[in-house]
Amino acid sequence: MKNNYDRIADLYDLYVTTDYDIAFWRRECASAGDVLEITAGTGRVTLPLLEDGLRITAVDVSYGQLERLRAKAQEHGLSVETVHADMREFDLGRTFPLVIIPFQSLQENIDTCDTTATLRRVRAHLSDDGRAIITLHHPEKQKSMDGSALRLVEEYELKNGNRMLFWRCRRYDEATHTGTSHQFYEEYDVDGMLRRKRVFSVNYHVYERAEIEQLIDQAGLRVTRAWGGYDWSELTGDSCFMIFELQKA
């Protein structure tokens, strides 16, 4: 994994505001009580679950994002346990009735060995009768995203009165099944002068269904249910996502 979210931890909440999956996570986690969330980031999924009264242990490799998560939880009078760790190699010494990897972040393991290592960490932290839920993009949707054209995604007004332009372009290599999203952040003052610019590249691996199911099996897990979307729709060739419920094999 080379995606260093510490570099944009202060910007992440500005442009990642989507909530299309929150109802799904609230329903799936409702009866678990105690949840291990891997790649929690700044708490986009964590906070709604905390508001529902769940106990969340939030793991992320970005210390800066976990700082933001703790600060936001405190602002809302909520308590969360955070663990600064790589999803491939952490050990909390306990198990959970539910382990989740939201927002398709498992795909940021470019090497399949890293994905298997992460899935083994999932299994190690799963109670014998527990379940895990992992989410991935559907490969057919990702293959259509290849293109080098730079696109203006959004414009934001910052607290200091400046404005930020968020640009992005995507590339996909079908030979290696890897993609890259190049993100550009430009901050301009009231006179239109460029004051700061940042570039952040996110690398990810696009898994075919048979490939990820093989890695799940190698990690000592089995698929118990599969969905093609956060509306619990059937997983088909036209789905946007691949969502798998897992249990110990």
BELBELZI-V692395 format. One record per backbone hydrogen bond with DSSP energy under -1.0 kcal/mol. NH is the residue of the N-H (numbers start at 1). CO is the residue of the C=O. If there is no record, write none. Layout:
nh = <NH/NH>
co = <CO/CO>
This chain:
nh = <4/5/7/8/11/12/14/15/16/22/25/26/27/28/29/32/34/35/36/37/38/39/40/43/47/49/50/51/53/54/55/57/58/59/60/66/67/68/69/70/71/72/73/74/75/76/77/78/81/83/85/89/96/99/100/101/105/107/108/109/115/116/117/118/119/120/121/122/123/124/125/126/127/130/131/132/133/134/135/136/138/142/143/145/147/151/153/154/156/158/161/163/164/165/166/167/168/169/171/173/177/178/179/180/181/182/183/184/185/186/187/188/189/192/195/196/198/200/202/204/205/206/212/213/214/215/216/217/218/219/220/221/222/224/225/227/228/232/239/241/242/243/244/245/246/247/249>
co = <2/3/4/5/8/8/11/11/12/19/21/22/23/24/25/29/32/55/98/57/100/59/59/40/43/45/46/47/50/49/33/35/81/37/83/62/63/64/65/66/67/68/69/70/71/72/74/73/56/58/60/86/125/131/36/133/102/104/105/106/111/112/113/114/115/116/117/118/119/120/121/123/96/127/97/246/99/244/101/242/240/138/139/142/170/168/166/166/164/162/158/188/156/186/154/184/151/182/180/178/173/173/204/171/202/169/200/167/198/165/196/163/193/189/187/187/185/183/181/179/107/177/208/209/210/211/212/213/214/215/217/216/247/245/245/243/233/229/236/228/136/227/134/225/132/222/220>
